[in-house]
Amino acid sequence: MGRGHGDGSHHRGGGRRGSGGGDDMPRGRKFSSDDLQLLLLALLAEEPRHGYELIKALEVRSNGFYTPSPGMIYPALTYLEELGYATVEMDGSRKRYAISDSGRQYLETHRERVDMMFAKLKHFALKMDSVRRAFSGEESDEGQDGRSWIPELLQARHAIKRALYSRSDAAPGEQLRIAQILAKAVAEIENAQEQKDR
């Protein structure tokens, strides 16, 4: 969908970190240009916004972890406008962007991907909060308020990774069996969350 604009994001505390899948803060790029365009569409689907408001929204959602620069945001918005996924109207001397009908359709076809990216932002927002508490000398409340993962869950994640790595040369039939096990686990986790939200 998108054009490569580079990362262009700012990270408080120095250094860039990216969209890796590890337990620590990821290194390198946070999101590709395609990812950023989807995030912007999702935010515009909530309400029309100026460019700086979109930057602030991403900064707030990530607790300061992800703050894309204007040099990243505005080319992405221009591209969305060129594709017909976003519309623009002048608000004084500033541009206000809104999602178009075709933009909503495109967003819905990638809803799962968007939800995953926002889940990552939430996860790293909690990590940022934990890091700040640690630097300020506050005692960790890990596992007591839902803001961090307890050791048992972290151990389970590592165990799953080890099990998958040890079967990297598995035959297709074995891969399918593993996929079915993981799919069942995911369904149970999501079902538990749905029941909690009710």
Backbone torsions as a table, in degrees:
resi	resn	phi	psi	omega
1	MET	NA	-46.3	-168.0
2	GLY	-104.6	176.8	175.6
3	ARG	-107.5	148.1	-179.6
4	GLY	-73.5	118.4	179.6
5	HIS	-110.3	6.0	-172.6
6	GLY	79.8	179.4	-177.6
7	ASP	-82.7	-58.7	174.1
8	GLY	64.6	15.2	-178.7
9	SER	-96.5	153.1	179.4
10	HIS	-107.1	141.7	177.5
11	HIS	-127.2	122.4	179.4
12	ARG	-64.1	137.2	-179.8
13	GLY	96.9	-3.5	174.8
14	GLY	88.3	154.6	176.4
15	GLY	82.3	155.8	176.7
16	ARG	-108.2	147.5	176.2
17	ARG	-135.8	155.3	-169.8
18	GLY	-127.9	-163.3	-168.2
19	SER	-95.6	41.6	177.0
20	GLY	-67.9	171.2	-176.1
21	GLY	-107.5	15.2	-176.9
22	GLY	-81.4	-176.7	-178.8
23	ASP	-81.4	-27.2	-178.6
24	ASP	-87.0	175.5	176.1
25	MET	-57.9	129.2	-177.5
26	PRO	-69.4	156.5	-179.0
27	ARG	-115.5	154.8	179.2
28	GLY	91.1	-139.6	-179.1
29	ARG	-76.3	142.0	174.8
30	LYS	-81.4	-55.0	-180.0
31	PHE	-138.5	147.1	175.0
32	SER	-73.3	171.6	178.0
33	SER	-62.6	-36.9	176.7
34	ASP	-62.1	-43.6	179.5
35	ASP	-60.5	-46.5	-178.7
36	LEU	-61.4	-41.3	179.4
37	GLN	-61.8	-38.7	177.3
38	LEU	-67.3	-41.0	177.3
39	LEU	-61.4	-41.8	178.8
40	LEU	-64.4	-41.5	177.5
41	LEU	-61.5	-41.2	-180.0
42	ALA	-63.3	-40.2	178.0
43	LEU	-69.0	-37.9	178.1
44	LEU	-69.4	-26.7	177.1
45	ALA	-67.2	-24.3	177.6
46	GLU	-75.5	-43.1	178.8
47	GLU	-173.0	153.6	175.6
48	PRO	-62.7	145.7	-176.9
49	ARG	-145.9	155.5	168.1
50	HIS	-80.5	165.4	-179.8
51	GLY	-58.6	-44.9	-177.8
52	TYR	-67.0	-29.2	177.5
53	GLU	-69.1	-34.0	176.6
54	LEU	-68.0	-41.3	176.6
55	ILE	-59.8	-46.5	-178.6
56	LYS	-64.5	-38.7	-179.5
57	ALA	-62.5	-41.7	178.6
58	LEU	-69.3	-36.9	177.4
59	GLU	-63.9	-43.8	-179.0
60	VAL	-67.0	-44.7	-178.5
61	ARG	-63.1	-29.5	-178.3
62	SER	-99.8	5.3	179.3
63	ASN	58.7	37.1	177.7
64	GLY	89.2	-3.1	-178.3
65	PHE	-71.3	-39.4	-175.4
66	TYR	-124.7	109.2	178.2
67	THR	-129.3	87.3	-179.0
68	PRO	-63.4	145.1	-178.1
69	SER	-78.3	160.4	174.0
70	PRO	-56.0	-32.8	178.9
71	GLY	-67.4	-14.7	175.1
72	MET	-97.8	-41.1	-174.7
73	ILE	-68.8	-50.7	-171.2
74	TYR	-68.7	-38.9	173.0
75	PRO	-62.4	-36.3	178.1
76	ALA	-65.0	-42.0	178.9
77	LEU	-65.8	-40.1	177.4
78	THR	-61.0	-41.3	179.8
79	TYR	-66.2	-40.3	177.3
80	LEU	-62.1	-37.0	177.2
81	GLU	-66.9	-41.6	179.0
82	GLU	-62.2	-36.4	178.9
83	LEU	-75.0	-13.8	-176.9
84	GLY	85.6	11.6	-179.3
85	TYR	-87.1	-16.3	179.0
86	ALA	-136.9	150.3	176.0
87	THR	-116.2	159.5	-177.4
88	VAL	-131.8	137.4	170.7
89	GLU	-134.2	148.5	-178.0
90	MET	-79.7	133.3	176.5
91	ASP	-120.6	85.0	-169.9
92	GLY	71.8	-122.2	178.6
93	SER	-97.2	3.7	-176.8
94	ARG	-111.3	156.2	177.8
95	LYS	-95.8	133.3	173.9
96	ARG	-110.7	127.1	-175.9
97	TYR	-101.8	143.9	176.8
98	ALA	-138.3	155.3	179.3
99	ILE	-82.1	142.3	178.1
100	SER	-93.7	173.1	178.9
101	ASP	-62.1	-41.9	179.2
102	SER	-68.1	-30.9	175.8
103	GLY	-65.6	-39.7	177.5
104	ARG	-64.6	-40.3	178.9
105	GLN	-64.0	-43.7	179.1
106	TYR	-63.6	-41.7	180.0
107	LEU	-61.5	-42.5	-178.0
108	GLU	-66.6	-31.9	178.3
109	THR	-71.5	-14.6	178.8
110	HIS	-120.3	25.1	-175.2
111	ARG	-59.9	-40.9	-178.9
112	GLU	-62.4	-41.7	179.1
113	ARG	-64.9	-42.0	179.6
114	VAL	-64.2	-45.2	179.9
115	ASP	-60.5	-37.5	178.3
116	MET	-65.2	-40.7	179.9
117	MET	-65.7	-40.9	178.0
118	PHE	-67.9	-33.0	175.9
119	ALA	-64.6	-38.6	177.3
120	LYS	-64.8	-42.0	178.8
121	LEU	-61.1	-41.1	179.2
122	LYS	-65.0	-41.8	180.0
123	HIS	-60.5	-46.6	-178.4
124	PHE	-75.0	-23.9	172.9
125	ALA	-63.2	-41.7	177.7
126	LEU	-66.5	-38.0	177.3
127	LYS	-64.0	-40.9	178.4
128	MET	-60.8	-40.7	179.4
129	ASP	-64.2	-41.0	178.9
130	SER	-64.1	-42.3	178.9
131	VAL	-62.9	-43.0	-179.8
132	ARG	-63.4	-40.4	178.7
133	ARG	-63.8	-39.6	-179.8
134	ALA	-64.4	-42.3	-179.4
135	PHE	-69.2	-27.4	180.0
136	SER	-85.1	-2.5	177.1
137	GLY	86.7	6.9	178.1
138	GLU	-73.5	146.7	176.9
139	GLU	-70.4	143.7	179.6
140	SER	-71.5	136.5	175.3
141	ASP	-109.8	30.8	-174.4
142	GLU	-54.6	128.4	175.7
143	GLY	84.2	-4.3	-176.9
144	GLN	-102.5	-22.8	-178.3
145	ASP	-122.7	9.9	178.3
146	GLY	79.7	4.8	-176.3
147	ARG	-89.8	-12.6	178.5
148	SER	-141.1	160.7	-179.7
149	TRP	-87.1	136.8	-179.1
150	ILE	-73.3	158.2	-177.1
151	PRO	-55.2	-38.0	-178.4
152	GLU	-61.5	-38.3	180.0
153	LEU	-72.0	-39.5	177.0
154	LEU	-62.0	-40.8	178.0
155	GLN	-63.2	-39.1	179.0
156	ALA	-64.4	-40.1	178.1
157	ARG	-62.2	-45.0	179.1
158	HIS	-62.8	-38.8	-179.1
159	ALA	-64.4	-39.5	178.0
160	ILE	-63.7	-44.4	179.0
161	LYS	-60.5	-44.6	-179.9
162	ARG	-61.6	-42.4	-179.3
163	ALA	-62.8	-39.4	-180.0
164	LEU	-69.8	-43.3	179.5
165	TYR	-61.8	-36.5	-177.7
166	SER	-71.5	-12.7	179.8
167	ARG	-117.0	29.7	-177.7
168	SER	-66.0	-20.0	179.1
169	ASP	-107.4	22.1	-178.1
170	ALA	-65.5	149.2	176.8
171	ALA	-68.0	158.9	-178.7
172	PRO	-52.9	-40.0	-179.9
173	GLY	-63.1	-40.7	178.5
174	GLU	-69.1	-36.9	176.8
175	GLN	-62.4	-40.8	178.7
176	LEU	-63.6	-41.7	178.8
177	ARG	-61.6	-42.4	178.9
178	ILE	-64.2	-42.7	179.8
179	ALA	-60.3	-39.7	179.5
180	GLN	-66.8	-38.1	177.2
181	ILE	-62.7	-46.2	-179.3
182	LEU	-66.1	-39.1	178.7
183	ALA	-62.1	-39.7	178.5
184	LYS	-65.8	-40.9	178.6
185	ALA	-64.2	-41.9	178.8
186	VAL	-61.7	-43.8	-180.0
187	ALA	-60.7	-41.5	179.7
188	GLU	-67.0	-39.6	179.1
189	ILE	-64.5	-46.3	-178.6
190	GLU	-67.6	-36.2	178.6
191	ASN	-65.0	-39.8	178.3
192	ALA	-64.0	-39.1	179.5
193	GLN	-68.1	-39.7	178.6
194	GLU	-62.5	-41.8	179.3
195	GLN	-66.0	-35.9	179.1
196	LYS	-67.2	-36.2	-176.8
197	ASP	-74.7	-16.2	-177.5
198	ARG	-74.5	NA	NA
